[in-house]
């Protein structure tokens, strides 16, 4: 029964990852700044564990690309590895750390850092393939400065959802 529950939650998170960008996509600057696809993938790692988080994270951008041509290739592939890292790290950190409110935030921040490092590695590899540059300043701008609204949204939104689901004994 526990397996089915996790499978349903992971499928719901995957569906949300496909749908949420439509809510912010009308204004591309806002949509990319809020990073709506990150939310359900991080939640999947917290709720279902790292195994489901890594799978949902890897599938979400590739499936969204196949269905809606967004995100475009090769970024969809980079996002697949980035999101897999988010889901995996969220699940591992949340599973390994004490189940206290502060550690929920620590798990989230750690997972977000892991995902951003994987994104930076992907962009660096892509720059090498394209024989272009991806300086460290571009990494900082893309991973932290431009993403700041999304980072704040994730920190404000995700831990209360996880804490509420835990209190309701849904996870």
C-alpha positions as CSV (number, residue, x, y, z in Angstrom):
1,X,0.0,0.0,0.0
2,X,2.9,2.4,0.8
3,X,4.3,1.8,-2.6
4,X,1.1,2.7,-4.3
5,X,0.7,5.8,-2.2
6,X,4.2,7.0,-3.2
7,X,3.6,6.2,-6.8
8,X,0.4,8.3,-6.8
9,X,2.1,11.2,-5.1
10,X,5.0,11.0,-7.5
11,X,2.6,11.0,-10.5
12,X,0.8,14.0,-9.0
13,X,4.1,15.8,-8.6
14,X,5.0,15.0,-12.2
15,X,1.6,16.2,-13.4
16,X,2.1,19.5,-11.5
17,X,5.6,19.9,-13.0
18,X,4.0,19.7,-16.4
19,X,1.1,22.1,-15.5
20,X,2.5,24.8,-13.3
21,X,4.6,26.5,-16.0
22,X,1.3,27.3,-17.8
23,X,0.3,29.4,-14.8
24,X,3.4,31.6,-15.1
25,X,4.2,31.1,-18.8
26,X,2.1,34.0,-20.0
27,X,4.8,36.4,-18.7
28,X,8.1,34.6,-19.5
29,X,10.2,36.8,-17.2
30,X,8.1,35.9,-14.2
31,X,7.8,32.2,-15.2
32,X,11.6,31.7,-15.5
33,X,12.2,33.7,-12.3
34,X,9.8,31.7,-10.2
35,X,10.9,28.3,-11.5
36,X,7.5,26.6,-11.1
37,X,8.7,23.2,-12.2
38,X,11.1,23.0,-9.3
39,X,8.3,23.0,-6.7
40,X,6.7,19.7,-7.4
41,X,10.0,18.0,-8.0
42,X,11.4,19.1,-4.7
43,X,8.2,18.1,-3.0
44,X,8.4,14.7,-4.7
45,X,11.8,14.1,-3.1
46,X,10.5,15.2,0.3
47,X,7.3,13.2,0.1
48,X,8.2,10.1,-1.8
49,X,12.0,9.8,-1.2
50,X,15.0,10.1,-3.4
51,X,14.2,7.2,-5.7
52,X,10.9,8.8,-6.9
53,X,12.4,12.3,-6.8
54,X,15.2,11.4,-9.1
55,X,12.9,9.7,-11.6
56,X,10.2,12.4,-11.6
57,X,12.9,15.0,-11.8
58,X,14.5,13.4,-14.8
59,X,11.3,12.7,-16.6
60,X,9.5,16.1,-16.1
61,X,11.5,18.4,-18.4
62,X,11.9,15.7,-21.1
63,X,8.2,14.9,-21.1
64,X,7.3,18.6,-21.1
65,X,9.6,19.1,-24.1
66,X,8.1,16.1,-25.9
67,X,4.5,17.3,-25.3
68,X,4.9,21.1,-25.5
69,X,8.3,21.7,-27.1
70,X,9.3,23.6,-23.9
71,X,11.9,23.7,-22.5
72,X,13.8,23.6,-25.8
73,X,16.6,21.1,-26.3
74,X,19.4,20.9,-25.2
75,X,18.2,22.8,-22.1
76,X,15.5,20.2,-21.4
77,X,18.3,17.6,-21.0
78,X,20.3,19.9,-18.7
79,X,17.1,20.5,-16.7
80,X,16.5,16.7,-16.5
81,X,19.8,16.2,-14.7
82,X,19.2,19.4,-12.6
83,X,15.7,18.3,-11.5
84,X,16.9,14.8,-10.9
85,X,19.5,16.2,-8.5
86,X,16.8,18.3,-6.8
87,X,14.5,15.3,-6.2
88,X,17.4,13.0,-5.2
89,X,19.0,15.5,-2.8
90,X,15.7,16.5,-1.2
91,X,14.8,12.9,-0.5
92,X,18.3,12.0,0.8
93,X,18.7,15.0,3.0
94,X,15.1,14.9,4.4
95,X,15.5,11.2,5.0
96,X,18.9,11.5,6.7
97,X,18.3,14.6,8.9
98,X,16.1,14.8,12.1
99,X,12.4,15.4,11.4
100,X,12.4,18.9,12.9
101,X,11.2,22.1,11.2
102,X,14.7,23.6,10.9
103,X,16.0,20.6,9.2
104,X,13.2,20.7,6.6
105,X,14.6,24.1,5.6
106,X,18.2,22.8,5.7
107,X,17.2,19.9,3.4
108,X,15.5,22.3,1.0
109,X,18.5,24.7,0.8
110,X,20.9,21.7,0.4
111,X,18.8,20.3,-2.4
112,X,18.5,23.6,-4.1
113,X,22.3,24.0,-4.0
114,X,22.9,20.5,-5.4
115,X,20.5,21.2,-8.3
116,X,22.1,24.5,-9.1
117,X,25.6,22.9,-9.1
118,X,24.3,20.2,-11.5
119,X,22.7,22.9,-13.7
120,X,26.0,24.8,-13.8
121,X,27.9,21.7,-14.8
122,X,25.4,21.0,-17.5
123,X,25.7,24.6,-18.8
124,X,29.5,24.3,-18.7
125,X,29.5,21.0,-20.7
126,X,27.1,22.6,-23.2
127,X,29.4,25.6,-23.6
128,X,32.3,23.2,-24.2
129,X,30.3,21.3,-26.9
130,X,29.3,24.6,-28.5
131,X,32.8,26.0,-28.1
132,X,31.4,29.0,-26.3
133,X,32.1,30.3,-22.8
134,X,30.2,29.9,-19.6
135,X,32.1,32.0,-17.0
136,X,31.6,31.6,-13.3
137,X,29.8,35.0,-13.3
138,X,27.2,33.6,-15.7
139,X,26.8,30.6,-13.3
140,X,26.2,32.9,-10.4
141,X,23.8,35.1,-12.3
142,X,21.8,32.2,-13.6
143,X,21.8,30.0,-10.5
144,X,21.3,32.7,-7.9
145,X,20.8,36.2,-9.0
146,X,18.2,35.7,-11.8
147,X,16.7,32.8,-9.8
148,X,16.3,34.8,-6.5
149,X,12.5,35.2,-6.7
150,X,12.1,31.5,-7.2
151,X,14.5,30.7,-4.4
152,X,12.5,32.9,-2.1
153,X,9.2,31.3,-3.3
154,X,10.5,27.8,-2.7
155,X,11.8,28.6,0.8
156,X,8.4,30.2,1.7
157,X,6.2,27.6,0.1
158,X,7.8,24.1,0.2
159,X,8.7,23.6,3.9
160,X,5.2,24.6,5.2
161,X,3.6,22.1,2.7
162,X,6.0,19.3,3.8
163,X,5.3,20.2,7.5
164,X,1.6,20.3,6.9
165,X,1.5,16.9,5.1
166,X,3.6,15.4,7.9
167,X,1.2,16.8,10.6
168,X,-1.7,15.4,8.7
169,X,0.0,12.0,8.6
170,X,-0.1,12.0,4.8
171,X,3.7,11.4,4.6
